[in-house]
Amino acid sequence: MIPLSVPHIAGNEWQYIKECLDTEWVSSAGKYVDLFEQQVAKLAGSKFAIACVNGTAALQVALEVAGLKPDEEVIVPTLTFIASVNAVRYNRAEPIFFDCDDYYCLNIDKIIEFIRQETIFKHGASFNRKTGKRIRALVAVHVFGNAVNLEPLLELCHERGILVVEDAAESIGTVYRGGKLDGKATGVVGDIGFYSFNGNKIITTGGGGMIVTNNSEYAERARYLTTQAKDDEVRYIHHNIGYNYRLTNIQAALGVAQLEKLGEYIERKRTNYQYFKQAIDQIPGLHLAEVPPYCEPNYWFYNLQIDKDIYGRDREELLALFTAEKIQVRPVWYLNHWQKPYVKNQTYKIEKAIQLFEKTLNIPCSVNLTTEQRTKVIEVLKNGQR
């Protein structure tokens, strides 16, 4: 079977994890936790990094330390993994769903239009005209390793009291190119952000996340909350409700080894993308989605777009064909404003996301994808045309 996206273990993972086992530093303390935080902060260009048990927990805490309160609202994309939205509900707040652009990321023009036309600014905050609730934050999800085009939006959000929380779960290593954000990494452009190191990401700790920020108060609060909100560690006194969200030393050791290979892995993914792009775009009715011109992405996932009228098969038919050939592909996520827990939530001019959902398949993109596997994917696509 050719998998969709699996880890690649090709560095110092065994050595670093063995050290954890030999020294018996295996839990949520140890040198590798500190080292992993330091190295991610250096890579991102952030002053602070706080390791977490997973990306979802990182987003939940990031929203909490940014001040999100129950019954407030948060701007979110409908086209994203549902965890980006669930974390809003974990804080007992409500999502407002927005459309995507050609790169599967938030449609910034529609958000700017909504803020200017559908909100009221008073007392230093923006309030939704329709619901009367405060819009506390925007969750900018850098989908598939592509960066959200945040530059046009940052100043307006700052002026209107809307915090920018970056969901960079999929985009570690992605960097903006050109404009005011040139050279900036995703995750540290807004007020607070995070990365994920789940098993299907470009680098992994098995499961894990990392909050990044330049705000010292946010960082201190995040570290406090993710370690059970201990106010007196000796006497077990807690003044707040905290969480058992720390990363283990074993996982961090894996992360340190993986981080050493990130540049190489991005280059491999870029090479595979370019191979697929050249081959797929020559097949009538198929197209591999472009990456944004304003960033250098990490090429985490590849988006195959299908024109049924020309190719002769739709997304579901091609999915079945790949499955029969033991090649793992998947549609993009079921749109979140269609999900049962969120069908009553407000939406705003969602159009492109529906189009992309209907015609997109994610094709194999693992770092260790072989020449033979790439060739097999293209053969299936060529032979599948009607």
N, C-alpha and C positions, 0 to 999 in steps of 0.2 A: 504494500500500500504506500502511496505517496501522501504524506500527511500535509495538512494545511500550514501549520506553523508550530515547530517544536524547538526545544532548546538545543544549543550546540555547546558541548563541554569539551574544550580544546586548549585549556590553559592551566593555571595553577590551582584549579578547584580541589583536586584530591589532596594536594599538599597543605592548603590552608585549612580545609575541613579536618584533616588528620591532626593538625596542630590543636584545634579545638578539642578533639577527642582525647588526645594525649595529655593535655593540660586540664581537662575536665571543665573548661569554660564553654559550656554548651547552651546556656540559657540567655536571658535578656541583658546580660552584662558581659563585658570582655573587650579585648582590644579591637576586634574586627568590627564591632558595632560603631565604635568611635571612628575608626579608620574609614569605614564605608560612608559615614556621614560627612567626614572631612573631604573625601574625594568627590562625592556627588556635589557638594557645595562648590568645590573648585571648578568642576566641570561646568556647572550651571552658572557660575559667577554670582552666587548668592552668599550673603554673610552667614546664613544659618541653614542647617539641614537637620531634620528630625526623623529618624527611622521609625517606621510603623509596620504593623503586622500585614497590611495589604493596602492597596490603593483606595479602596472604598472607605476604609477607616480613616485614611489620610484626608480624604475629601470631607468626610463628616466632621472631623476635628478642625480642618481648615475653615470650614463655614462657621463653625461655632466660635472659634477664636476671632474671626472677622466680625463677629457681633450679630450673626443671624438669630432672630428671635421667632418664637412660635407665631404663626399666622401672618408672617411677612411673606413676601414673594421673591422669587429668583428667576431670572431669565435663563433658559436652558435650550439646547437644541433638541429637536425631536429625533434626529438621526444620530444616535450614539448608543453605546451599551447602557442598559437601564440603570446600572450602578451610579452613573452621573446624576440621575434624577432621584433615585432612592435616597441618596445622601441628603438631599434637600428635605425629604419627608422625615428622615431620622431626626432632623432638627425641628420637626413639626411645623415646617414652613411649606409653601405651595409653589410648584413650578408653573411658569408660563412658557409654552412651547413655541419655538421659532424655526424657520426654514433654514435650509443649507444653501451653499453656493455650489459652483461647478466642481469644487475640490472636496465636497462632502463636509466642509466645516460651516460654522455659523454664517448666515447671510448678514453681513455687517450693515449693509444699506437698509435692510428692513428693520433692524434693531434701532438704528439711528432715527429712522422715520417714526417708529413706535415711541421712542423716548420723547421726541419733539412734539408729536401730535397727540399721543394717548396718555401722557402723564402730566401731573401737576407738580411743580417744584415749590415747596414751601418749607420753612424752618430747616433749610440745608438738606432736604431729602426729597426724593421723587416718589409720588404716589400715583397708583394706577387709577385713571379716570373711571374705569368700569367697576372696579371692586372697592376703591377707596383705600386699599392696603399699600403699605410702604414696599417699594421694590428695593431690597437691601443690596442685592448682588447680582452679578452675571457670571455664570459658569461657562468659560470659554474652553470647549473641548477641542483639542488639537487632534482631529480624527485621522486615524490610519497613519500617523506620523507627519501629516501635513499641518502647517501652522495656520491658525486663525489669523486673518488679516486685521490685527488689532490696532495698528497705528491710527486709522481714522476714528477709532472709537474711544481710545483711552482718555483723551482730553474731555470729551463730552461726559463720560462716566464720572470723571473726577469732578467736573463742574456740577453734576447733578446728584452727587452723593451716592453713587452706585459703585460698589466695590467690584473689582475684577478678580475673580478666583479662577486660576488656570488649571484645568484638568489636562495635564500633560502626561497622563497615564501611558499613552502610546508613543510619545514623541521625544524621549530622552535622546539627545544628540542632534535634534533639529535646531537650526539656527536661522534667524532672519537675515536677509540680504537686501541692502539698499534702504534708503530712507532713514528716518530717525532711529529705527530699531536695529540698524545694521550691526551684525555681530552679536546680538542678544540671543540668548537661548530661550526656547519656550520654557515656561514654568516660572520665570522671574521677571517677566515684563509687567505683570499686574501686581496686585497687592500681596497675594500669597498663591502658591501653586503646589503641585505634587506630581510625582512619577509613580508608576507601577512597575513591579518586577515579577508579575505573574509568569507562569511557565510558558505562555505563548508570546511574551514580549521579546524584543530584540536582545535584551540581556535579562537574566532572571535570578531570583533568589529562591525559586520554587513558589513562593508567595511572599509578597512584601511590598512596601511603599515607602516614599520619602517626601515629607513636607519640605518645601524650600521657600524662603522669604528673606527680605532685607529688613523687616520690621522686628526689632528686638523684643517688643512686647508680645507680638504674635508668637514668636519663637519660644519665648519663655513659657507662655501659656500652653502652647501645644505640647511641649515637653512635660509640663506638669500634668496635663490631662491624660496623656498617653501612658503615664506611669502611675495610674490609680489615684492621681491628685493627692499625693502624700505631703502633708504639712509638717509632720514629725515622723521620720522614717523609723526611729527607734521605738517610739511609743504608739505608732500606728494611729495617728490622729489625722482625720480628713475633714476639711471644711467644705469640700465640693464633691460632686459625683464625678469620678474619673473613669478611665477605661484601661483594661489590660491589653494595650495595643502596641507593646514594644516588639521590635524585631529580635530574633535570637542571634547569638554570636555565630552559630553554625550557618544560618542563612546569610548573615552579613559577610562571612568568609567566602561563601559562594559568590556573593555580589561583588566583592573586591576583585576576585579573579575574573569574573565576567566583565567588569568595568575596564580591566586592562585590555580587553579585546574589542571594545566598542567601536573604535575607529575602523578596525579591520572588518568587523561585521557590517557596518554601514556600507563600506566599499563593496563587499560581496553582494549586499542587497541591491545596491545601485547597479552593479553589473548584471544581475539577474533581471532587474526591471528593464534595463536597456535592451537585453536580449528579447524579452517578452514583447516589449513595445515595438521593436522592429518587425518581429514575426507576426504578431497579432494584427497590427494595423494593415497588413497586406491581405488579410482574409476579409472578403466582403461581408459587411454586416457586423463586424466585431471591431472593438476599439479598446485600447488600454488607456485608462484615464490619465491625463497629465498631472504633474505636480505643480504647485503654485510657483509663479515666477519670483515672488518676493521672499522665498526662503530656500534653504538647502535642507530638504527633509531627510529623515532617517530611513525612508522607503520601507516602513514596517509592513504594510499590506499593499497588495496589488488589486486594482479594481477593474475587472473585465466588464465592459458595457456591450449589451447585445441589442441589435436592431432586428427584431423578429421578421419584419417585412422583407429584409434583404437576406439575412442569414438562414431563415427558414425554421428556426427553433427559438422558443422563448427561454426565459431563465429557468423555469421548472424542468423543461425538457432537457436542457443542457446539464442541469444538476443531476438528473437521473442518468444521463449518459456518462458523466464523470464517475458517478457512484458505481456504475456497472463495470467501469474500468479500474476500480479501486484507487481512485484519485479523490482525495478529500477537498471539496470546495464548499462554499456556503454563501447564501444570500446575505446582504447586509442586514443588520438588525431590524426586526419588526419595529416600525416607528412607534415612539413612546407615547405619542398622543392617542394612539390606537390601543395601547395596553389597558387592560381592565381597571387597574388602580387609578388611571389618569384620564379616563375618557371624559370626565366632567370638567377638567381643567381648561383654562383659557388657552387658545391658540391664536397665532397671528400670521395670516397669509402664507400658509404652508403649501407650496406647489412643487418646487424643484426636488425636495426630499422624496415626494411620492414618485416622481419620474425616475429618480435614481434607484429607489428601492425596487421598482418593478423591473429594471433592466440590468442590475448589477450582480455579479458573482465575484467573490474573493477567491483567487486561485492560489496554489501553493507558493509560499514565499519564505520558507525556512532559510536560515543562514547557510546551512549545509546542503542545500538543494544541488543535486548533481547535474552534469551535462545531460546524462541519459534521462533523468527525470524531467528536465526542462523540455527536452525533445519530445518525450511522451505526451506532455500536456499539449504541445502544439500539434502533434499528430492527431490527437483526439479532436481538437478544434477544427482542423482541416477536414478530417473524415466525417465530422458531424454535420457539415453544411449540406443543406437540402437544395 
